[in-house]
Amino acid sequence: MRHDTLRLGAFFYATGHHVAGWRHPSSEADGGLVLERYVGWAQKAEAALFDLVFLEDGSGIRDGNLRSSERTARSTHFEPVTLLSALAAVTSRIGLVATTSTSFNEPYNVARRFASLDHLSGGRAGWNLVTSTTDAEAANFGADRIAQHGDRYERAEEFVDVVLGLWNTWDDGAVIIDKESGQFSKPDGFHPLNHRGTHFEVRGPLNISRTPQGQPVLVQAGASGPGKDLAARTAEIVFTANQTLDEATEFYGDLKGRMGRFGRDRDDLKVMPGLFPVVGRSEAEARAKFEALQDLIDPVVGLALLERMVGSFDLSGYDPDGPVPELPEANGAKSRQQLMFDLARREGLTLRQLYLRIAGARGHSQIIGTPAQIVDEMEERFQKHGADGFNIMPATLPGGLDDFIELVLPELRRRGLVRTEYEGRTLRGHLGTRPPAAHAPRQG
Amino acid sequence: MRHDTLRLGAFFYATGHHVAGWRHPSSEADGGLVLERYVGWAQKAEAALFDLVFLEDGSGIRDGNLRSSERTARSTHFEPVTLLSALAAVTSRIGLVATTSTSFNEPYNVARRFASLDHLSGGRAGWNLVTSTTDAEAANFGADRIAQHGDRYERAEEFVDVVLGLWNTWDDGAVIIDKESGQFSKPDGFHPLNHRGTHFEVRGPLNISRTPQGQPVLVQAGASGPGKDLAARTAEIVFTANQTLDEATEFYGDLKGRMGRFGRDRDDLKVMPGLFPVVGRSEAEARAKFEALQDLIDPVVGLALLERMVGSFDLSGYDPDGPVPELPEANGAKSRQQLMFDLARREGLTLRQLYLRIAGARGHSQIIGTPAQIVDEMEERFQKHGADGFNIMPATLPGGLDDFIELVLPELRRRGLVRTEYEGRTLRGHLGTRPPAAHAPRQG
C-alpha cells in the first residue's frame, strides 16, 4: 500500500484529445486561438488541485497530409511557452509544463525562457524536453531530413547539461537589492559557465537570476534506451504511453532502476503516463459518449492518422471499408505501430475499424466506463508501481475535463488517492521531488 | 500644424532608465523578477492611454565589467516575450512590443512566438527587430565575436522576409471551425512558404494561423544606412535616439524619404525617439529630483558606462575625479560616442563629470523641467517633423512614470496633442499605420 498520492496533469492537446473532439457540439473549438478558453480550463484544473497543465508542441505542422490538416483542430495553436506565461498571470498554484524541442533551439534561449516562466509564475515552470522527429519540422529549419535518433539524443544530452548549468550560474540568494550600499547582487553572486562541448559553446552567465524553484522541473518522454537514460539522469517527471499494466510496470521498473547509476533516488522522478478517460454515470452512458465522438471522425482524418503510424505510406486512395493493405518491406526493424498494422491485417479488420481503435487515446491508455471502473484501473496501476500519477487527456474541452472533475475526482478523493489541498506553491512542491544535480555525470 | 496626435510608448528599462534609478527609495527595484510590478506599471500606462509598452533586450549580460553588473539592476530581468505574454492576460488595449535579435534565433521560432503573442493579446503584438552587437552575447551562442555590421544586416533582411512570409502563410479568415462539415480551416487556406535563401531555408506554413493584426507590427531601431533601409521597407515604428532638434528632423526626413522606394507611404511609419523626462512642479524641483539620482551613481558603474561607450577601454584604474584620458587610435572611423569622449577631454572634464552627463538618458533626449517646458520640446519636435511620438523612459519606476502621467500628460491633453480615448483595440489601430507588404522588394 502506497502512502503518497497520485499526481495529476491536465494534458491539453488542441481542443480535446480525441481527433474529432473539436466537432462535438459542446467543444470550445476555437481554444487554440482564444486565450480565455485556456484560462477557463487551467483555472478549472487548478480549482481541482491538479499538479500541472501540460502542453505538447511541434515545430511545424507535422501532418504532411494537407486535406487532413484542414479537418483537424491541431494545425493552428498557441506557442506553449507564451501561452503558459499568460496563464501564469491568472493562476497561482498549478504547475505549468511546456514542451520545447532541443533540435531547433539554442540552449541559452531555452534556459532563459523557462527561467523567465519560473519567475513569472513564482516557481511553477516545467520544461518537457523533446527531440523533434519529423522531416516536416526539419524543413522549417534548413534541413531536408530530421537527424538520426542517436544524434538527436547526443545533442539533447549536451543541451540539457548547458541548460542546467546556466540555471545554476546565479547563486541562491545572490540578488540582494541593497539600495543603501548600491550592491544589487552579492559580490561574485553569478559566474560564467564556460561550457565547451561538441555541439555548443556557451559562456554564460544567464541574464536572469536563479529562479524560485532553483531550476525549473525537467520533464521527459523518451521511451528508447537513450531516452530513458536521459530521463533517469535529469527528469523529475516522465510522460509516457503504456497500454497494459504489464507494459507499465516494466517501463516503470526499468526507468527507476536506472536512476541509481546517476546518484538519484527513485522517488525523485514521477512517472505520469497519459490517460484518456471517457466517463459516464453508467458504462452504457460512457460508451455512448465515446461512440458519439467516433461517429464524428472524418475518413480523411482517420486514414491520415494511420499513415502517420506507419511512416509515409499513402492510404488516400484506399476504401475505408476495405481491408488493411500489406505494408511494403521496412528497411529496418518494424515499429510497434507497424506490427499493430500487420496484426490488424491478419485479423481481417477494415481500415475504418483500425483507425477507430486508435483515434481516441492515440497510443495512450484508454478507459471508457464509470468513475469506479476508471479509478479501479488508476489505483491498480498506481499500487502496482506502473505509475505515480497520470496526465489526463480530456476527449473534449471543456466537457471531458468537467466530466473528470465532477465524476472521477470525487471517487479518487473518497479512496484517499489524491490531495485535498495544495501543500505548497511550486510545481516541485506539488511533486515532492528533489532536483537533479546540475553537473551529474552522464554515465552513472 | 499637424492634425494627428503624438504616439506614446512606455519604455521600461530594468526598474528605471537612470542607471541609479533602482537605488531611489521609492523604486520597485525587484521589478525585473516580480511580475506584479510590471503588471502595475503596464496597467498604469494603459489607463493613461499609452500606445504601447516597449521592452528592450539582450542575449546575455552585455556588460563585461563584473563589478559594475553587480551594482546595476539590469543584470537580471524577465525575457521580454514571456513577460509580455503574461501582461497580455491582464491588460486589454495597450500595445506590447518586445525586442528579439535576429542574430541568435531562427525565423520560424520568432514568427511563431510573435504570432502567438498577437493571438494571446487580441492584436497588440509588436516585434522590435535588432541585430546583436556585443561579443558578450556572441559567446553565449558558440561564437567568439559578433558578426560584422554588414553581415548582420544581410541576415536581418532575409530573416524579416521569412518572418513576414510565414505570417502570411495562412489566409485571412482561413479558420472557419465548421463542426457540421468537419472542415476546421478553409480548403487551401494555408500554404507552404518554400523560402530558399542565403541564410535560411524554411518550408512553412506556420503552425499558427493568421493573427488578429494580420501580421504583428514591426519595430526597428537601426540608425545606419542599412538599418534605415530595412526600417523604411518593413517597420511601422522606428525607435531612435536623437539629441537635438536638427538631428531629429534630419533623421526623420531621411528615413521617411526612403519609404517611397519601397512603395510605402510616409504616414505608415511612426518615428518614436526615446525621451528621458525628469519633471517637477518647478524647474528647481525637477533639477533637485535629477541631482538626487545623480548623487546615487556609483563610480564603478559610472566608469563602466563610459567603457561601454568607447568599446572595451579599461577605465577601472582611473580616478573618477581625474581628467578624461586620451583614447588609443581607433582602427576605423570613430563613433559619435568616441568623438564625444575626445571632446570632453579637450573641454577638461573629469571622468565623473562625463559619466554624469550620460548616466540619465544614455544617449536619448533628456529634458529636466516643468510640464510646460517638457511639452514645449515635445510639441516642437512633433510639429517640425522630428518625431511622430516618443518612447517615454521613466528615470525610476513607478515614480518617473507616475510623474509623467500626473504632471506631463494633462498638459499634453490640454494642448490636444494626445488621444482622449483608445480608438481601437489593436496596436496598429492605435498607430493608424498600414502594414508593409509581405513580399516588398528589398531594393525599391
Interface residues (C-beta under 8 A of the other chain):
Chain A: A20 W22 R23 H24 P25 S27 A29 D30 L33 V34 L35 V39 G58 S59 G60 I61 L66 S69 E70 R71 T72 A73 S75 T76 H77 F78 E79 V81 T82 L83 S85 A86 L87 A88 A89 V90 F104 N105 E106 Y108 N109 R112 R113 A115 S116 L117 H119 L120 G122 A136 A139 N140 F141 G142 W170 V175 I177 K179 G182 Q183 F184 S185 K186 P187 G189 F190 F200 E201 V202 R203 G204 P205 N207 I208 S209 L296 D298 V301
Chain B: A20 W22 R23 H24 P25 S27 A29 D30 L33 V34 L35 V39 G58 S59 G60 I61 S69 E70 R71 T72 A73 S75 T76 H77 F78 E79 V81 T82 L83 S85 A86 L87 A88 A89 V90 F104 N105 E106 Y108 N109 R112 R113 A115 S116 L117 H119 L120 G122 A136 A139 N140 F141 G142 W170 V175 I177 K179 G182 Q183 F184 S185 K186 P187 D188 G189 F190 F200 E201 V202 R203 G204 P205 N207 I208 S209 L296 D298 V301
